[in-house]
């Protein structure tokens, strides 16, 4: 049996060999055999994962994957480019996860934090505060009474204090308005103004923002130094807080020169966020020496700046409300520098007691005997 199979296989192999040689003979007679590659042709190397872009262009013309791979990884291993400045070889930053973003390259992560957190939540918070203040005013109206000039006229703010305050206030309002337009303008101004006008306006406000920032920084330091002494908490503040500042009972609770609400605003609405806003703003303005100002630094500085600015604006919206329509006589005190005895008794009774006891001078800025301020009732003992 095995012998029979062997014979059959041998016969089949003979047939195949004969067929192949017949076929070759017939082709040779029909057309000449194809020539090989032209002289000098070098077979391209197979593409390899570590190819340079030049090597890949030879092995697979038109495929520049290595270049794009280098662009993508330039945050980990900088390449070289003709761009000026630091990080010129980093076209795409490495992956990071900023609070609130996905793990993605840093530029995109920053964009996600800005567009998905800072703008919607920051903007909503500011709107909520404006509406809440409006409702409060609607329900309560201006706090306090009108007081006819009688008794002592007390210098509440010296010219230096008022100058520092108003410089700081004007700088802050300029920064707040320009910052709001930069952050939210495209939602409420762009549709109204059109792109050309909105572009010019935003560019002008951004420039103003950059220059007014340092003025705000200097005036903030003066404000902090000027007012810090009277914003230190005392045991009396606890009583004021327990009684809700008089808002619950309707009667003002005695306080020293500044009440605990004003003190809270000083520390948590001005001092702490102010220092953070100014510090991060100086980074964004590239005014602090010794920093590299890389893109990552700027992204982090921007996010901190935005959060602290929103906190500051929330507090200062409340402060501006109370300093204007919210409290009778408060704005006049900061404009002229003087209050009468009735106002002092109603809003800052302990401060008035100290003035009357001679612990605080009635007039602090001018030497004794100088003329009283024009238009105000002279001080009476
Ligand atoms: C248009 C804006 C502003 C208005 C109308 C305004 C109004 C006032 C008024 C009327 C007072 C006197 C309150 C009192 O007699 O007890 C005051 C005090 C004060 N303001 Fe303003 N202000 C404004 C902006 C600012 C800004 C931007 C800051 C700082 C960033 C600021 C910081 C202060 C400080 C520190 C006091 C002293 C009260 C304290 O230290 O607690 N103000 N402001």
Boltz pocket constraint, residues with backbone or C-beta under 6 A from the ligand:
constraints:
  - pocket:
      binder: B
      contacts: [[A, 156], [A, 165], [A, 168], [A, 169], [A, 170], [A, 172], [A, 173], [A, 223], [A, 227], [A, 231], [A, 257], [A, 258], [A, 259], [A, 262], [A, 263], [A, 265], [A, 266], [A, 269], [A, 270], [A, 274], [A, 316], [A, 319], [A, 320], [A, 322], [A, 323], [A, 324], [A, 330], [A, 331], [A, 332], [A, 333], [A, 334]]
      max_distance: 6.0
